[in-house]
């Protein structure tokens, strides 16, 4: 069967990075192993029209991957175009965003079946349904409409053993379109070694989508994929996009040994980035990772307030993050604490605790975001129950609702103050490198130019450039124009590295 896998355009969100569509790649690789013919129509880079793609490939079935709400508009346009050109063509839909509100997709007639969660085996069985060899009621983890138009949800499928999946077939896409620039590895590609996380963070989609289960891929499969990306595509670095990279130390040590062996085989060191949890690695582990080529680690700091961390269900004491950052610095590994400002109910005093924590850590880079309510998370459900959020009622309202999330404030901190704080750290990250100010600016210019070059020819390129320009102007505005707010939160370059804040444990009494 000829299967066309469509990955909708991200529109204005091209600037978030050149991330290869891992989900369609995995699905297509799996289908090819099972004897199906699969092609990916990646609408962020493919300039062909829907009509031309259908004529060229002549698919028997369409599979649309909807991972993010930002893809809804393009997904609706593509599916409607397919319906108009080939009314007889079955359309299947899946992905994280599709799993959250499958009824919205079905009611608009955009798909015949929507898969919930992981899609490989579900898709294989749905192809049998499309071919008339199976009843849809026997396929787990799908939603479809019955004869009366009512939604039917089948029981959830147990998670697959990821070692059963084949190696990713990177020939399905031009992988050189997805390089990300880092000074240590200018040709970095994203890859994954596991799915899921055992954590129960209230702001994260993990509980709804991965059911808080961690599953590792076959390690040798991942190593072979890394070798392929180096030898066939010229990659010199890897970004592990796992929610949690390595759940135990034995797995971590084995990866370090295998990546070191791969570097020896290739005759050059393979560099890589990962995200790990706070407080479980010791100095020897960080040194081992650095020796194996790790040059940057992300940590889920999220907040510097113990009270906010408790509501997030992070489950670690704050002193652990300082220990981990210090140990990384000693091992020669860069650090990037992931931070959220504006958590529901967060006070100015609690925000200040987070600001002071970032000053004390003085990491290599910063990743600061304003809180966004993500459907399927525990905090989103709480906001809905308490009337803080009116949930979307269809796809159009969901797309519009998601567009507004960047400007919605659920905390007790004024909007302008949140924006000044957030853009202060953007400015620091972009223009003031910890090693050498001039070198840091050169690195940023290289990174910015590389992102522009990689987006040339993509749909929405002009929008991308305009968005980047607006972002730069907005960052400069909030950094320079509100000195009073900066004084209130101690937002000054001299604050970085200072550790003698004496009010961290008492700010909530202000």
C-alpha positions as CSV (number, residue, x, y, z in Angstrom):
1,X,0.0,0.0,0.0
2,X,1.2,3.5,-0.9
3,X,1.2,5.7,2.2
4,X,1.8,9.5,2.1
5,X,2.7,10.9,5.5
6,X,2.0,14.6,5.7
7,X,3.8,16.8,8.3
8,X,1.9,20.2,8.3
9,X,3.7,23.5,8.2
10,X,4.5,25.2,11.5
11,X,3.9,28.7,10.1
12,X,5.4,31.5,12.3
13,X,7.1,28.9,14.5
14,X,9.9,28.2,12.0
15,X,12.2,30.3,14.2
16,X,12.0,27.7,17.1
17,X,14.6,25.6,15.4
18,X,15.2,23.4,12.5
19,X,13.9,20.2,14.0
20,X,13.5,17.1,11.7
21,X,10.0,15.5,12.0
22,X,11.0,12.5,14.0
23,X,7.5,11.1,14.3
24,X,6.8,10.8,10.5
25,X,10.4,9.5,10.0
26,X,9.8,6.7,12.5
27,X,6.4,5.8,11.0
28,X,7.7,5.8,7.5
29,X,10.7,3.7,8.4
30,X,8.4,1.2,10.2
31,X,6.0,1.0,7.3
32,X,8.9,0.3,4.9
33,X,10.1,-2.6,7.0
34,X,6.6,-4.0,7.0
35,X,6.5,-4.0,3.2
36,X,4.6,-0.8,2.6
37,X,5.6,2.1,0.3
38,X,5.9,5.3,2.3
39,X,6.8,8.9,1.4
40,X,6.9,12.0,3.7
41,X,5.4,15.3,2.5
42,X,7.2,17.7,4.8
43,X,5.4,21.0,4.2
44,X,7.9,23.1,6.1
45,X,10.5,22.5,3.3
46,X,8.6,20.8,0.4
47,X,7.6,23.4,-2.2
48,X,5.3,21.1,-4.1
49,X,1.5,21.7,-3.9
50,X,-0.9,19.2,-2.5
51,X,-2.3,18.4,-6.0
52,X,1.2,17.8,-7.5
53,X,2.2,15.6,-4.6
54,X,-1.0,13.4,-5.0
55,X,-0.4,13.2,-8.8
56,X,3.3,12.2,-8.4
57,X,2.9,9.7,-5.6
58,X,-0.6,8.4,-6.2
59,X,-1.1,7.4,-2.5
60,X,-3.7,4.8,-1.3
61,X,-4.0,6.4,2.1
62,X,-3.0,9.7,3.8
63,X,-1.5,9.9,7.2
64,X,-1.3,13.4,8.8
65,X,0.9,13.9,11.9
66,X,-0.4,16.7,14.1
67,X,2.2,17.3,16.8
68,X,1.6,20.9,17.7
69,X,-1.4,23.2,17.8
70,X,0.6,25.6,15.6
71,X,0.1,23.1,12.8
72,X,-3.7,23.1,12.9
73,X,-4.3,25.8,10.2
74,X,-2.1,24.0,7.7
75,X,-3.4,20.6,8.6
76,X,-7.0,21.8,8.0
77,X,-6.1,23.3,4.7
78,X,-4.2,20.2,3.5
79,X,-6.9,17.7,4.5
80,X,-9.6,19.8,2.9
81,X,-7.6,20.0,-0.3
82,X,-7.1,16.2,-0.3
83,X,-10.9,15.7,0.3
84,X,-11.6,18.0,-2.7
85,X,-9.2,16.3,-5.0
86,X,-9.6,12.7,-3.9
87,X,-12.8,12.2,-1.9
88,X,-12.3,8.5,-1.9
89,X,-8.8,8.7,-0.3
90,X,-8.8,7.6,3.4
91,X,-7.2,10.0,5.8
92,X,-5.7,8.9,9.1
93,X,-4.4,11.4,11.7
94,X,-2.2,11.0,14.8
95,X,0.4,12.8,16.9
96,X,0.4,14.6,20.3
97,X,-2.0,17.4,19.4
98,X,-4.3,15.0,17.6
99,X,-4.4,12.8,20.6
100,X,-5.7,15.6,22.8
101,X,-8.9,16.5,20.9
102,X,-9.5,13.8,18.3
103,X,-13.2,14.5,18.1
104,X,-12.5,18.0,16.8
105,X,-10.7,16.5,13.8
106,X,-13.4,13.9,13.1
107,X,-16.3,16.3,13.4
108,X,-14.9,18.5,10.6
109,X,-14.5,15.5,8.4
110,X,-10.7,16.0,8.2
111,X,-9.9,12.4,9.0
112,X,-11.6,9.0,9.1
113,X,-9.6,7.7,12.1
114,X,-7.5,9.4,14.7
115,X,-4.8,7.4,16.5
116,X,-4.1,8.1,20.2
117,X,-0.5,8.0,21.4
118,X,2.3,6.0,19.7
119,X,1.3,5.2,16.1
120,X,3.4,2.5,14.6
121,X,1.4,-0.7,15.3
122,X,-1.9,1.3,15.3
123,X,-1.2,2.6,11.8
124,X,-0.3,-0.9,10.6
125,X,-3.6,-2.2,11.8
126,X,-5.5,0.8,10.4
127,X,-4.1,0.0,7.0
128,X,-5.8,-3.4,7.3
129,X,-9.1,-1.5,8.1
130,X,-8.7,0.7,5.1
131,X,-8.0,-2.4,3.0
132,X,-11.3,-4.0,4.2
133,X,-9.5,-6.8,6.1
134,X,-10.2,-5.7,9.6
135,X,-13.0,-4.1,11.7
136,X,-12.0,-0.7,13.3
137,X,-13.5,-1.8,16.6
138,X,-10.6,-4.3,17.0
139,X,-7.9,-1.7,16.6
140,X,-6.7,-0.3,19.9
141,X,-6.0,3.4,20.6
142,X,-8.1,5.0,17.9
143,X,-11.2,7.2,17.8
144,X,-13.7,7.2,15.0
145,X,-17.3,8.1,14.3
146,X,-20.0,5.5,14.3
147,X,-23.0,5.4,11.9
148,X,-24.9,8.0,14.0
149,X,-21.9,10.4,14.1
150,X,-21.0,9.6,17.7
151,X,-17.3,9.2,18.7
152,X,-16.1,5.7,19.4
153,X,-12.9,5.3,21.5
154,X,-11.2,1.9,21.6
155,X,-9.1,0.8,24.6
156,X,-5.6,2.1,24.8
157,X,-2.8,0.0,23.4
158,X,0.0,-1.2,25.6
159,X,3.2,0.6,24.8
160,X,5.5,-1.2,22.3
161,X,9.0,-2.3,23.0
162,X,11.0,0.4,21.2
163,X,13.7,-2.2,20.4
164,X,11.2,-3.7,18.0
165,X,11.3,-0.6,15.8
166,X,13.7,-0.5,12.9
167,X,16.5,2.0,12.4
168,X,15.3,5.4,11.1
169,X,15.5,5.6,7.3
170,X,17.0,9.1,7.0
171,X,17.0,8.9,3.2
172,X,13.3,9.8,3.4
173,X,14.2,13.4,4.0
174,X,17.0,15.9,3.2
175,X,18.6,15.8,6.6
176,X,21.0,18.6,5.7
177,X,18.0,21.0,5.9
178,X,17.8,20.4,9.7
179,X,21.3,21.3,11.0
180,X,21.3,23.4,14.1
181,X,24.4,25.6,14.9
182,X,26.4,25.3,18.1
183,X,29.9,26.7,18.4
184,X,31.2,23.3,19.4
185,X,29.2,21.5,16.7
186,X,28.0,23.6,13.8
187,X,26.2,20.7,12.1
188,X,24.1,19.3,14.9
189,X,21.1,17.1,14.2
190,X,18.3,16.0,16.5
191,X,17.9,12.3,17.5
192,X,16.2,10.4,20.2
193,X,17.2,7.5,22.4
194,X,14.0,7.0,24.5
195,X,10.4,8.1,25.0
196,X,8.6,9.2,28.1
197,X,9.7,10.2,31.6
198,X,8.7,8.8,35.1
199,X,8.1,12.3,36.4
200,X,4.6,13.7,37.2
201,X,5.3,17.5,36.5
202,X,1.9,19.2,36.5
203,X,2.8,21.5,33.5
204,X,4.0,18.7,31.2
205,X,2.2,16.6,28.6
206,X,4.1,13.5,29.7
207,X,1.4,12.0,31.9
208,X,-1.3,12.3,29.2
209,X,0.8,11.1,26.3
210,X,3.4,8.8,27.7
211,X,1.6,7.8,30.9
212,X,4.7,8.6,32.9
213,X,6.5,5.6,31.5
214,X,10.1,5.7,30.4
215,X,11.1,3.4,27.5
216,X,14.6,3.2,25.9
217,X,15.4,2.3,22.3
218,X,18.0,-0.3,21.5
219,X,21.3,1.5,22.2
220,X,23.1,-0.1,19.2
221,X,20.3,1.1,17.0
222,X,20.8,4.7,18.1
223,X,24.6,4.4,17.7
224,X,24.2,3.1,14.2
225,X,21.8,6.0,13.4
226,X,24.4,8.5,14.7
227,X,27.1,6.9,12.5
228,X,24.8,7.1,9.5
229,X,24.1,10.8,10.1
230,X,27.8,11.5,10.4
231,X,29.0,9.5,7.4
232,X,26.0,10.1,5.0
233,X,25.0,13.6,6.0
234,X,28.0,15.3,7.5
235,X,26.6,15.8,11.1
236,X,29.2,16.6,13.7
237,X,26.9,16.8,16.7
238,X,23.7,15.5,18.1
239,X,20.8,16.9,20.2
240,X,19.1,14.1,22.1
241,X,15.5,15.3,22.3
242,X,14.4,12.8,24.9
243,X,12.3,14.1,27.8
244,X,14.9,12.3,30.0
245,X,18.2,11.1,28.6
246,X,19.1,7.8,30.3
247,X,17.0,6.7,33.3
248,X,19.8,4.9,35.1
249,X,23.5,5.1,35.4
250,X,24.3,1.8,33.8
251,X,22.5,3.0,30.7
252,X,24.3,6.3,30.8
253,X,27.7,4.7,31.2
254,X,27.1,2.3,28.4
255,X,26.1,5.2,26.1
256,X,29.3,7.1,27.0
257,X,31.4,4.0,26.1
258,X,29.6,3.4,22.8
259,X,29.8,7.1,21.7
260,X,33.5,7.1,22.6
261,X,33.9,3.9,20.5
262,X,32.0,5.6,17.6
263,X,34.3,8.6,17.8
264,X,37.4,6.4,17.7
265,X,35.9,4.6,14.7
266,X,35.1,7.8,12.8
267,X,38.5,9.4,13.7
268,X,36.9,12.5,15.3
269,X,35.0,13.2,18.4
270,X,31.2,13.1,18.2
271,X,29.7,16.0,20.2
272,X,26.3,15.9,21.8
273,X,23.7,17.6,24.0
274,X,21.2,16.0,26.4
275,X,18.7,16.7,29.1
276,X,18.8,15.0,32.5
277,X,17.2,15.2,35.9
278,X,18.6,17.2,38.8
279,X,20.4,15.6,41.7
280,X,21.2,12.1,40.6
281,X,24.6,12.4,38.8
282,X,28.0,12.8,40.6
283,X,31.2,14.5,39.5
284,X,32.5,11.3,38.0
285,X,29.4,10.9,35.8
286,X,29.8,14.4,34.4
287,X,33.5,13.8,33.7
288,X,32.6,10.6,31.9
289,X,30.0,12.4,29.8
290,X,32.4,15.2,29.0
291,X,35.1,12.7,27.9
292,X,32.5,11.0,25.6
293,X,31.8,14.3,23.9
294,X,28.9,15.9,25.8
295,X,29.3,19.7,25.7
296,X,25.9,20.9,26.9
297,X,23.3,19.6,29.4
298,X,19.8,20.9,30.0
299,X,18.3,20.7,33.5
300,X,14.6,21.2,34.3
301,X,15.0,23.9,36.9
302,X,11.6,25.4,36.2
303,X,11.6,27.6,39.3
304,X,13.7,28.9,42.2
305,X,10.8,28.9,44.6
306,X,10.3,25.8,46.8
307,X,6.6,26.5,47.0
308,X,6.2,26.7,43.2
309,X,8.4,23.6,42.7
310,X,6.0,21.8,45.1
311,X,3.0,22.8,43.0
312,X,4.8,21.7,39.9
313,X,5.6,18.3,41.6
314,X,9.3,18.6,40.6
315,X,10.5,16.7,43.7
316,X,14.0,18.0,44.2
317,X,15.7,20.4,46.7
318,X,17.1,23.6,45.2
319,X,20.6,23.0,46.5
320,X,20.9,20.0,44.1
321,X,20.8,22.2,41.0
322,X,23.6,24.4,42.3
323,X,25.7,21.2,42.9
324,X,25.0,19.9,39.4
325,X,25.8,23.2,37.7
326,X,29.1,23.4,39.6
327,X,30.0,19.8,38.7
328,X,29.2,20.4,35.1
329,X,31.5,23.5,35.0
330,X,34.3,21.6,36.6
331,X,33.9,18.8,34.0
332,X,33.9,21.4,31.1
333,X,30.2,20.9,30.2
334,X,28.0,23.8,29.4
335,X,24.6,24.1,31.2
336,X,21.2,25.4,30.4
337,X,18.6,25.5,33.1
338,X,15.0,25.4,31.7
339,X,12.9,27.9,33.5
340,X,9.2,28.9,33.6
341,X,8.0,32.3,34.7
342,X,4.4,33.1,35.4
343,X,3.2,29.8,36.8
344,X,-0.4,30.0,37.9
345,X,-0.7,31.9,41.2
346,X,3.1,32.7,41.2
347,X,3.8,35.9,43.2
348,X,6.5,38.6,42.6
349,X,8.4,37.3,45.5
350,X,8.5,33.8,44.1
351,X,9.6,35.2,40.7
352,X,12.4,37.0,42.4
353,X,13.5,33.8,44.0
354,X,13.8,32.2,40.5
355,X,15.7,35.3,39.3
356,X,18.2,35.1,42.2
357,X,18.6,31.4,41.6
358,X,19.6,32.0,38.0
359,X,22.1,34.7,39.1
360,X,23.7,32.3,41.6
361,X,23.9,29.5,39.0
362,X,25.3,31.8,36.2
363,X,25.0,29.0,33.6
364,X,26.3,28.9,30.1
365,X,22.9,29.6,28.5
366,X,19.3,30.3,29.6
367,X,16.0,29.0,28.5
368,X,13.3,31.1,30.0
369,X,9.6,30.8,29.0
370,X,6.4,32.3,30.1
371,X,3.9,29.7,31.3
372,X,1.6,28.3,28.7
373,X,-1.4,26.1,29.7
374,X,-0.9,22.9,27.7
375,X,-4.1,20.7,27.2
376,X,-3.7,17.3,28.7
377,X,-1.6,18.5,31.7
378,X,-2.7,18.5,35.3
379,X,-2.3,22.2,35.7
380,X,-4.5,22.8,32.6
381,X,-7.1,20.6,34.0
382,X,-7.0,22.5,37.3
383,X,-7.4,25.8,35.5
384,X,-10.4,24.5,33.6
385,X,-12.1,23.2,36.8
386,X,-11.5,26.5,38.6
387,X,-12.7,28.6,35.7
388,X,-9.3,30.0,34.8
389,X,-9.5,28.6,31.3
390,X,-12.4,28.2,28.9
391,X,-11.3,25.2,26.9
392,X,-11.5,25.2,23.1
393,X,-14.7,23.7,21.5
394,X,-13.4,22.9,18.0
395,X,-10.3,23.1,15.9
396,X,-10.7,26.7,14.9
397,X,-11.2,27.9,18.5
398,X,-8.2,25.7,19.6
399,X,-5.9,27.3,17.0
400,X,-7.1,30.8,18.1
401,X,-6.8,29.8,21.8
402,X,-3.3,28.6,21.3
403,X,-2.3,31.8,19.5
404,X,-3.4,33.8,22.5
405,X,-1.4,31.7,25.1
406,X,1.7,33.8,24.7
407,X,-0.1,36.8,26.0
408,X,-2.2,35.1,28.8
409,X,-1.0,35.6,32.3
410,X,-2.2,33.2,35.0
411,X,0.2,34.5,37.8
412,X,-0.1,37.3,40.3
413,X,2.7,39.2,38.6
414,X,1.8,42.1,36.2
415,X,2.2,41.2,32.5
416,X,4.8,43.9,31.9
417,X,7.0,42.7,34.7
418,X,7.0,39.1,33.4
419,X,8.0,40.3,29.9
420,X,10.8,42.5,31.2
421,X,12.2,39.6,33.3
422,X,11.9,37.1,30.4
423,X,13.5,39.4,27.8
424,X,16.3,40.3,30.3
425,X,17.5,36.7,30.2
426,X,17.0,36.6,26.4
427,X,19.3,39.5,26.0
428,X,21.8,38.0,28.4
429,X,21.8,34.7,26.5
430,X,22.0,36.2,23.0
431,X,24.6,38.9,23.6
432,X,26.7,38.2,26.6
433,X,28.7,35.0,26.5
434,X,30.2,33.8,29.8
435,X,33.6,32.9,28.2
436,X,34.3,36.0,26.1
437,X,31.9,38.7,25.3
438,X,33.2,39.3,21.7
439,X,33.4,35.5,21.0
440,X,29.9,35.1,22.3
441,X,28.5,37.7,20.0
442,X,30.3,36.2,17.0
443,X,28.8,32.8,17.9
444,X,25.3,34.3,18.1
445,X,25.7,36.0,14.7
446,X,26.8,32.7,13.2
447,X,23.8,31.0,14.8
448,X,21.4,33.6,13.6
449,X,22.8,33.5,10.0
450,X,22.7,29.7,9.9
451,X,19.0,29.7,11.0
452,X,18.2,32.2,8.2
453,X,20.1,30.2,5.6
454,X,18.4,26.9,6.6
455,X,15.0,28.6,6.3
456,X,15.6,30.0,2.8
457,X,13.1,28.3,0.5
458,X,10.8,27.2,3.3
459,X,7.2,28.2,3.3
460,X,6.7,31.2,5.4
461,X,10.3,32.4,5.1
462,X,9.3,36.1,4.9
463,X,7.1,35.6,8.0
464,X,10.1,33.9,9.7
465,X,12.4,36.9,9.0
466,X,9.8,39.4,10.2
467,X,9.2,37.4,13.3
468,X,12.9,37.3,14.1
469,X,13.2,41.1,13.6
470,X,10.2,41.7,15.8
471,X,11.6,39.5,18.5
472,X,14.9,41.3,18.4
473,X,13.3,44.7,18.7
474,X,10.9,43.5,21.4
475,X,13.8,42.1,23.4
476,X,15.7,45.4,23.2
477,X,12.7,47.4,24.1
478,X,11.9,45.4,27.3
479,X,15.6,45.3,28.2
480,X,16.3,49.0,28.0
481,X,13.0,50.8,28.6
482,X,11.9,49.6,32.1
483,X,14.7,50.4,34.6
484,X,12.2,50.5,37.5
485,X,11.1,46.9,37.0
486,X,14.7,45.8,36.5
487,X,15.6,47.4,39.9
488,X,12.7,45.7,41.5
489,X,14.0,42.3,40.5
490,X,17.7,43.0,40.7
491,X,18.0,42.6,36.9
492,X,21.5,43.9,36.3
493,X,24.5,42.2,34.5
494,X,26.5,42.6,37.7
495,X,24.1,40.3,39.5
496,X,25.3,37.2,37.5
497,X,27.5,35.0,39.6
498,X,26.6,36.7,42.9
499,X,25.7,34.1,45.5
500,X,25.1,36.1,48.7
501,X,21.4,36.8,48.3
502,X,20.1,36.8,51.9
503,X,16.4,37.0,51.2
504,X,15.7,33.8,49.3
505,X,13.8,32.0,52.0
506,X,11.8,35.0,53.3
507,X,10.5,36.8,50.1
508,X,7.1,35.3,50.4
509,X,6.5,37.3,53.6
510,X,6.8,40.6,51.7
